[in-house]
Amino acid sequence: AVQGIKRAGTETSYTITFKDCGGTGDSSTKQSTIDNIISAGDEYVSEIVTAENIYQARTGRGIKLGTGSKTGTLVLKLAETVKPTKITYKARQYSASETSITVNGNSQIELTAGFDEYTITYDGETEVSQISISTPEKRAYITEVKVYYTAAAVEKPTITGTTPFLGSTNVTIVCSTEGAAIHYTTDGSEPTAESTTYRQQLP
């Protein structure tokens, strides 16, 4: 059995988790690379476009944007443009006098002293290729960003080769949906994302 795993109308999501430095204090070293800023979900980010005054924070606080005298800005270029239904993020204030953050142009004022989740709602049609995070009031912490989107329709893969399949034979599996992952089983069961991934053998 063979199929593409994404189905039309299915909402899916991925999470980009930011990397803290551990310990009881924030790092004093500016960070600018994917490896030093993202601890999980880096496969969804192709490039750090901007990293101005970005620091790893103390344990459990992700990254710190900004300093005592300067604001911070982080712009992530996504590996794939998506049409999100919503984007959520977990952030907290730096102090009682620094309580705001802006994500993709949406400002959240009065962040609390705990990590609350905030939501930006999209229409599912607007293309988003970047995640932009900045601090209007110098500093703030953010631990993760989660992108929700509706999977595009995936055409049913087709198999070409000698039929019926008796003994062993060479086959080719193709799918007309660009970028679709093809998964297959050989026992007739329904493939899932955990099933073997088909990779076309080059001549």
N, C-alpha and C positions, 0 to 999 in steps of 0.2 A: 504494500500500500504506500502511496506517495501523496504528499500534499504540501502546500505552503502553509505556514503556521498562523499567519495573521488573517483575520476574517473581517470583512467589511462591517463597519459599525461598532467594532469592539474597542472600548476605551482601554488604553494601556498607559503605562507611565514609566519613567525612569528617574532615578535620584542621583544628584551630584552632591557628594559629601565633602565638606572642607576639612582640611588637615590642621589640627592644632599641634602645638609643640610639646604639650605635656608639662607637668610641673605646676607650680602655684603662681607663676608670673608670665606675662605676655613676652613674646620674643621682641628683641630690639632690632632684629635683622629684617630688612625689607625682602619680600618674596615676590618672584616674578615668573616662575615656571610652573607648568602643570604638575610636575612631580612634587613640588613644595607647597602647592596650594590645594590640590585635590587628593583626597585619600581613597575615594571610591567613586566610580562613575566617570573616570577619566576617558573611557572609550566614547563618551557622548560629547566630548569637547575636542575640537581640532586645534585650537590655538588660544593662547592668552593674548588678546588684542591690546588691552591696557591693564597695567597693574601699578597704580599710583598709591603709595603709602599703604601697602598691604602687609600684614604681619600675622604670623601664626600666634594664636592666643593660648592662654593657659588651658589645662585639661578640661575638656567638655565644652569649650566655647568656640571651637572652629577657628575662624580667622577674625582678626580685628582690622577694620577699615579706619584709616585716619590716625592722626597723632594729636597731641594736645594743642597744636597750632595749625594743623593742616587737615583738610578733608581727605577721604580715600575714595578711589574709584577702581572697580574691577569689571572688565568686560571680557566675557567668554564667548568665543565663536563656536557654535554648535557643530558637531560633525555632520549633522543632517538638518536641513531646514524642516521645521515642523509647523503644523497648524494646531496649536494647543486649544483645549477647552478651558484649561486653567493652569496656572503656575502657582505653587505654594512655596513658602520658605519659612524657615525657623530663625528668628533673630531676637536679640534683646538689646536693651539700652546699655551704654557704657557707664553712664551715671545719671543722676536725677536731672542734670542740666544738659545732657546729650542724649536725646530720646527719639531720634528719627533716622529713617533709612529710606532709600528710593530704589526700587527694583523695576527695571524696564519702564521707567517713566512714572510709575505709580508710587506715590509717597505714603509711607506709614509713619504718622506722627504719634508721639506718646507710646513708644515701645515700653514694655514693662521690665522689671528687674529679673524676670524669668524668660525662658525661651518659649514664646508662644508661636503658633503657626498662623501665618497670614496668607490670604488668598487673592490672586489677581485673576479675574474672570475674563475669558476670551470667547469669541464666537465660533471657534473651530474652523474658521475660514481664513483668518489673518495669518500670514506667514511670519514666523519668528526664526531668525537665524543667529541671534545673539542673546545672551543674558547680561544685562548691564546692572551693576549694583554700585550705589554711591551713598555718601553720607553728607547731608546738608549741614549737620552740626558736628563737624569734626569726626567723632568716633562712634562706632557701633560694632556689635558682634553678629556673625551669621554662621550657622552650622551646616545648613543644607538648602538646596533648591530642588524641587520636584516638579517635573513637567508631565502634564496629562494631555493626551491627544487621542484622536480616533484613528485607528489603523485603517489605511487605505485598502481597498479591495485587492485581493490577490487572485490572479487567474489560476485555475487548476493546472498543475504541471502535467506534461505529457511524456510518455515513454516511447521511444523508438528502438527497434531491434527485432531480432527473430522471435516470432510467436508461434505456437505457445511456448512458454519458457520451460523446456524440458532439459534436465541436467544443468549444465552451465552455459551461459551465453553472455555476450556483451550488449549492454543497452546504453542509451543516452537519455538523460532526463533533462527537460528544459521547461522554463516558466517564462511567460512573456512579460511578467511584472518585474520591472527593473529593481534590482537589489533584494528581491525576495529570497529568503532562506528556504531551501528545499530539504525536508526531512523524510525519511522512509523507514519502513520495516519490511522484513522478509517473511513474517509469519502471518500476514493478513490483518494484523491489529491496526487500529487507528494511530497514525503518527502523532507525536507531541513534540514540544520544544526540546525534550530530552532524548528523542529518537536520533538515530544516526543522521548526520548532516551529509548530504550529497555534494561531492566535489567532482566536477568534470575532469576526467583525465586528459591531459594534453597529449597529442600524438608524438 
